[in-house]
Amino acid sequence: MKKIILTSVLVCIFIFVNAQSDTLFTKKQEKIPCKIIEITDLDIKYKRADLSDGPVYVINKLSVIKYVLSNGYTELIVPDELSLENEHGNIIKNRSVIKVSPFSMVNEQISLAYEKVIRVGMNFDFELGYSNSNFTRTGGFSGGGNIDNAFNSGFYVKPGVKFFLGQDYSVRGLKYAHPLKGRYIRLDLACSYLNYEGVKRTEYVRNPVFPYTSSYQSISTDISTVSYGGFINYGRQFILGNILTMEYYVGVGFTGQSNSYSNPDYKKSLNPFNNYPYSYDEAHNIMNYHGFIRTDEIGLSFTAGFRVGYILPDRSAKDKKKVNSN
Amino acid sequence: MKKIVLSFLALLFFVIAHSQSDTLFTKKQKKVICKITEINELDIKYTLAGNPDGPVYVVNKATIFKYTLSNGYTELIVPDELSLENEHADIIKNRQVIKISPFSAVNNQVSLSYEKVIKVGMNLDVELGYSNSSFSENEIFSNWYMGNTFNYGFYLKPGMKFFLGQDHSVRGLKYAHPLKGRYIRLDLAVSYLQFKDAIAYVYSMTPGPYGGYYTTYKTTKTDISTLAYGGFVNYGRQFILGNILTIEYYVGVGFTGQSYSYSNKEYASKINNPYNYYDAKYISNYHGFYRTQTVGLSGTAGLRIGYIIPVKQKPGSHKN
């Protein structure tokens, strides 16, 4: 009997204390019974109901949905629509993006990229591309010579890590607006495979035997080529309407190259008087590896891009909402 | 007896005082017994437990690991992951970098640099380079008519970086890290190059048997040693990547002098006319910099990637 009375008294005290206290409802879906002391433009100051002698807590008004005072007065906190402080507050947990390059068809290629925040300031970025010279049938540019006229297709991969540049100086309270937004340096590897079909060369060949008649003769081959290397890119990414990203980048790097001919005789001249052995090694001239442009011999390579992305919603947030609604 | 009672009372007072006080645990492993009066987004305000009528202390929340209130309530302080205020706090004591120039092979050279913070805003920077014309088949910036001649050498560029800071200041404005930012670097430069078997084609006009002249030429060979030395003013910017690497670019302009000598004295006498371009004075690519002949106006540029050398942790210290 005593126990029941004690429990009832405790419940009564709890109800009484809570009934006399105010309540804050935060965006993290916390409910804080407290005594609100001050409400300013930017902050709300309160003391926790269970710690009336404890410290004054100051919470950013932007992280509160509403508050209810002990007399029943309720106010929804409407964020300042002009505020840039919490511009991307709604998508701060959305940290992965799928991207396409809308103008890549100009270079006979399509690409898909995926970016994910590893930790704030450091993102993983992976791009996969497919090229096919029949996309626009404009001929494209490979490196000049006979290879420009041959059908070619291939793919490339570019895995890399983005490092956001932050600021040279710091001020108290300065923050990243969003881990997907800002200027960055991306260090990435690149590997591109291309296959040229029916590369055809025509030569004016002189018959070495009397009467030395000359004629045009052709020879053809398929060429497979792989280029691989590393790049340093500078870029900037923006967030559009808390839904999309848009970014540009330029990069420079070094690449190596290896080639193989289905017809090894292609490299030799058809003309018996011409013994210059490498004059038709056209694969060396291939420059356009679609993921990048490569200069002959030195291997100095360049890349640039413009990508538009869709910010993937955070799954854990969705799951939480489901649990709460249930 | 009195002593025992007094000691007991003192102990009791101490226990009561401490049981009614809060505690701050700092990242420097200090334990502060206090009365916490306010906790906001950036700071914690408190008065010392031993001096409740004393001043209110305000401590940056980022320096606190956790706090415990007198009723036992404890909260771990989780740093704001988006904060740029403490972006490089983990490496703020790491103040040395070793750097390479990833694209230097384009100019047939390799280099290694070392940077060390002397005081915030002023860093020592030394670059040592080695050049060899056989590194790559093509040399973009060749040395005029001597571009095809095998050559090798080294250069040294000791200098001082002065970070530019800001034209205006705001309370609380700080350098993010002493290795980061825009800078002016003043450096000296000395470069030595050795050319092997440089060939000059010396043309001469010979009277023909039927009047007029015809041209003949002879070749002459020599080794050339050359030294260029001077000073540069560079503008650059350095970034920190992932608290591990640095990346920097710079461009610079300066003046350099030049001296050279030929192993074959005959070579020098034969090319000693104003129309001959085999003269060593036309050597312009000194790898650490590019020199215009006669005037000595020189240019330099670079892109360097560095590894931030971790400072040795003192025994007993820990990271949070």
Interface residues (C-beta under 8 A of the other chain):
Chain A: D43 K45 D50 L51 D53 G54 P55 V56 Y57 V58 I59 N60 I92 R119 V120 G121 M122 V161 F163 L165 G166 Q167 D168 Y169 S170 V171 R172 G173 L174 K175 Y176 A177 H178 P179 I185 L187 I232 V252 F254 E297 I298 L300
Chain B: D22 I36 T37 E38 I39 N40 E41 L42 I44 K45 L69 S70 N71 Y73 D80 E81 L82 S83 L84 E85 N86 E87 P102 F103 A105 V106 S136 E137 N138 I140 Q166 V170 G172 L173 K174 Y175 A176 K180 G181 R182 F239 I240 L241 G242 L245 I247 L303 I305
